[in-house]
Amino acid sequence: MSSPLPDACLDQIFREARTRNGWQPEPLAETLLRAVYDLARMGPTSANCSPARFVFVTSDEGRETLASLASATNGAKIRQAPCTVIIGHDLEFMDRIPELFPHNPGAKDWFPKGSELAERTAFRNGTLQGAYLMLAARSLGLDCGPMSGFSNDKVDAAFFAGTTVKSNFICSIGHGTDKDLFPRGPRLSFEDACRIA
């Protein structure tokens, strides 16, 4: 059914892709942001629960608010990037399971609200969806700059007030520059990180 992607695609998504710290200032079209999400949403999650919620912060006001809630170093990156995405997860994701998992709508009951299982499921699958978002962005020719180094509580208050969504991490997307680009760090070998059982 599928064949390997060409090396040029693998280079763009993985081998040559870098975490960017500098950004070209040109804004990103809403159609492009929607295209990124339309790809990312296709990645698998447990029972198709899709708990991730994304805020594409593009306005001057939004970027300044987000930057003020981050470390000084990250704040400068957020101010420069044309878009920084807040990747969150909805702790009440189970309410959408009857819609998203229609062949077994009772799967909603697998994740009792407020339970440790529900929280772990939301966090794990929301994190997966954040990674899918980064791969989708790279697939569409954008660069990524994922970050922690911000106050989750303050970001939640500023961007998710009145909801059951909690922030996880943030990721600037756009067309990166080589400004403050670090040399590529080493990666663990298969022998160091893997075993076949």
ZIDA-V610421 format. One record per backbone hydrogen bond with DSSP energy under -1.0 kcal/mol. NH is the residue of the N-H (numbers start at 1). CO is the residue of the C=O. Records with the same first field share a line. If there is no record, write none. Layout:
NH: CO + CO
//
This chain:
10: 6
11: 7
12: 8
13: 9
14: 10
15: 10
16: 11
20: 144
24: 175
33: 29
34: 30
35: 31
36: 32
37: 33
38: 34
39: 35
40: 36
41: 37
42: 39
43: 40
48: 45
49: 46
53: 88
55: 86
57: 55 + 84
63: 59
64: 60
65: 61
66: 62
67: 63
68: 64
69: 66
70: 67
71: 149
75: 71
76: 72
77: 73
78: 74
79: 75
80: 76
81: 77
84: 57
85: 171
86: 55
87: 169
88: 53
89: 166
90: 51
91: 164
93: 90
95: 92
96: 93
97: 94
100: 96
101: 97
104: 101
107: 104
108: 105
109: 106
110: 107
111: 108
115: 112
119: 115
120: 116
121: 117
122: 118
123: 119
124: 120
125: 121
126: 122
127: 123
128: 124
129: 125
130: 126
131: 127
132: 128
133: 129
134: 130
135: 131
136: 132
137: 133
138: 134
139: 135
140: 136
141: 138
142: 137
143: 174
145: 172
147: 170
151: 69
155: 151
156: 152
157: 153
158: 154
159: 155
160: 156
163: 160
166: 89
168: 87
169: 87
170: 147
171: 85
172: 145
173: 83
174: 143
177: 22
181: 178
193: 189
194: 190
//
